Amino acid sequence: MNKIRRAFVDADYGQMHYRIAGSPSDYAPLVCLHQSPKSSREFIEFMKQASNDRLVIAIDSPGHGESDVPETKMSIEGFARSIWSAIDALDLGSVDLLGHHTGAKVATEMAFQRPERVKTIVMVSALVLSVEERDQFKSQFQPIPLDEDGKRFSHMWTQAVKYRGPNVSLEQLAFSVAENLRAGEAYEWGHEAAFKYNEYFEDRISALPHRITVMNPNDMLFEYTPRVAKYLQNGAVVDYPDWGFGFMDTDTEKAVSEIKAALSDKPSKV
């Protein structure tokens, strides 16, 4: 297994924190995009194994993990531009993308903005909602004001326990909830951006010619993700009913195998 290195890069809005493992090879670098309000931490175990034959980079989106918090709320378009600025600063060339939940929306927008720089996309869940369903989801992810009773924290823990996947330990849940807190009062900005992007998501993913594999684990988006299939020019949705939240930690070897199988073949160097 490769060791993971950590560093910062100057992006267009401030400093972005990233984790990197492996070495450049004939495979395109794999850029991992996390869910909200998490960070690159969720890819640690995955990166250790996936980087045996390629460079793997996981970036903390603006306002997440150890990346700077923007002065104002960001859209998915803004997240995508900032991550491209980091990729440019790291001189990565063309890349493959792995996007988890909100990261799937960011991956879509990144490919829409610079289609020639993206080779293959793998998504973990891809939320397609009706207008009514959008309102319902938005209501579930409203920021909870701080109070002395700790309602914000107890709510996060209750949700983490409710939706954890098979074999996810309490220690792993604790690390996950801790990531939610890093952005302070900006902790729900990523979800807000993702829900607003739903208005454009179907049109933009429909425009992408890239090979797109959408992995559908049995989490809170399991019943919604298959809807994206009809919008894929060159892709498929694959169900994983035995997986849930945290599967990259609990079933890492299988996750690495499935994701690598969906990625691009060896390309000519760009």
N, C-alpha and C positions, 0 to 999 in steps of 0.2 A: 504493500500500500504506500502511496505517496504522501508525504507530509504536506500540509496546507500552510501557505504563507499568507500573511495579511499585510495590507498596505492601503494608502490613500492616493487618490488622483484628483487633480483639480478639474472640475467639470464646469459647465456653463453657469451654474448658480452658486457653487461653493465646492467643498471637498466631499468626495464620495469614497466610502470605504468598500473594499472588496477583498474576497478570498480567492486565492489562485493556487492551482496544483497542476503537476505534470509539466511537460515540455512541448514546445512547438513540434509538429509532425506534419505528415502529408494530409492528415485529417484537419478539417476546419476547426478552429477553437470553438468550444461549446460555452455559450454565455447563459447562465442560469438566472432566472427572474422569479423572485419569491412572491408569495401571497401577502396580503395585508392583514394585520399590521405587523408582519414578521420581518425577517431579515435573511441575509445569506447564511445565517447559522443553520437554517433548515436543510441545507445541502451538504453539511460537513461530511457525514458518513458516505453519502453518494459520491462526493468528490474524491474521497480517498481511493475508491475503487475505479471510478469512471476515468480517472486521469492516467491510467496505466499506459495508454497509447495516444494521448492527445492532451492539449492544454484545456483546462476547465476553469472558468472564472465565474464566480457568483458575486453579484454587485448588490449592495444595499441601496435601494431606491431612495431618492430624496425624502428626508423626514423619517427614514426607517433605519433600524440598527444603529450604526455609528456614523452614518452619513449626516451632513448638516441638514437642519430643518429649514426649508425655504421660508422666506419672509411672508409669502402669501400662499394660499392653497394652489396645488398643481393639478392639472388635468392629466389624463392618460397621455395625451399628445406631449405634454410637458415632461412627463416621466420618460417617454421614449426619446425625446430630443436630448435630455440630460444623459441618459445611458449611452446614446450614440456619441456624445461628446467625450465620455469616459473611454469608450472603445477606440475612438480616434486618438485620444491621448496615449493609449496603450499600444497603438499601432497594430491592431489585431487583424486588419484586412477584412475579408469576408468571414462570416460566422454562421454557426448553427445556433438555434435558440431553443431553450427549454423554459417554458412559462407555466407557473403554478397559480391557478385561480386568478387573482388580479394580474399576476405575471403573464397569463395567457392573453389578456387584453393588451398589455404593454408589448408583448411579442408581435401581436397582430399589427399594432400601430407602427412598431419599428420596421416591419416588413413593408407596410404601406408607404412609409416615408422614404425608405431606401431599399427598394426591392432588389436591386442589383447586388447588395451587400449581404443578403441573407440566402443561405443555401437550403436548409431544411428546418422545419419547426416541429417541436413536440410540445403539446400542451397537456397539463394535468387539469382536467375539467375546463369547460368553456360555457359560461352561463348565457343562455338565450331565454329572455323573459318577455311576456306580454306587458303592456303598460300597467295593468293592475298588479301583476306580480312584482314589477319593479318597485311600485309604491310599498308593497308588503315587505320586500326585502330591505328597502331603505329604512323602514320603521324599526327593523330589528337591529340596525347598526348605527343608531343615533348615539352620539357621545353622552356618557353619563357624568353629570357634574360630581366633582369631588365632595365628599362629606366625611364627617367624623365616624360614621358607621361603616365606611369602606364599601359602599354599594357597588362602585365601579369595579373593585377588585373581586368581590364575591360573585358578581355577574360574570366576569371573565372566567373565573375558576369553574363556575357551574356550567358554562358553555363548553369549556375545554373538556370537562368530564363527560358531558352529554355526547359530544361528537368524536371522542377519541376512537381511533381504530383499534383493531385487535392487537393485543400484546404491547400496547403503549403503556409505559410505566408512569407512576405518579411523578417520578423525578423528571422524566421527559416532558410531562405536562407542565411542571413548574418552570422549566426552561422556556417553554413555549409562551406561557403567560407573561414571563419576565420580558420577553421581546415586545409584547404589546405595549409595555409601559415606557419604552425608550423615547418616544416622540412627545411625551407629556400631553399637553392639550391638543396636539395635532394627530393623536393616535388614530382617529377615524378618517383622516383626509384621503387615504388610499382607497378605502371602501367608497367614499363619496365620489371620487373620481371614476371608479369602476362603474358605479351605477349610472352616472351621467353618460359614460361612454357607450352604454347599451344602446343608446339612440343611433349610434353610428356603426356599431360592431358588425351587424349582419351585412351591411353594404361593403364594409372594408375587408372583412374576411372573404367575402364572395369575390372580391377583385384580385385576390392573391393567387398566382399560379404555382406557388411553392408546394412541395410535398408537405402535408400537414397530418400528423398523427395525433389524435385527441384521446388520451388515456382517461378512462372514466372509472375511478375508484368509487367505492360505496360510501361516499360521504354525503354532506347535506346538499350537494349539487347533482347527485347521481341521476335523479329522474329528469333533470332539465338539460343536462349535457348532450344527450343523443339528438336533440333538436338541431344542433349545429351541423349535422352530417349533410343536410341538403344544401348548405351554403359552401361546401368545400369543392373547389374545382378539381383538386388532386389530393384526396386524403380520405381518411376513415376515422370512425370512432370505435374504440376497442374497450369493452367493458371488463372491469376487474372487480367482481362482486366480493372477493375475499379480502380486498384491501380497503382501508379507510384512512382517515387523517393519520399522518405519521408513518406511512408505509415505507418511505425511503430510509427510515431509521430501523424499522422492524423487519423488513424484507429487502434489505439493501441489494444483495446479490442478484435477486430476480429483477428488481427495479432497474439496476444498471444494465442487465442483459436485455430487457425489453426496450429500454430507451435507446441503447446503442443500435439495436436492430432497426429502429425507426429512423436513425440519423443517416445523413448522406454518406455515400461511398467515398473512397479516396478521391479528392478533386485535384485538378492541376493547381499548382500554387498561384496565388493572385498577387 
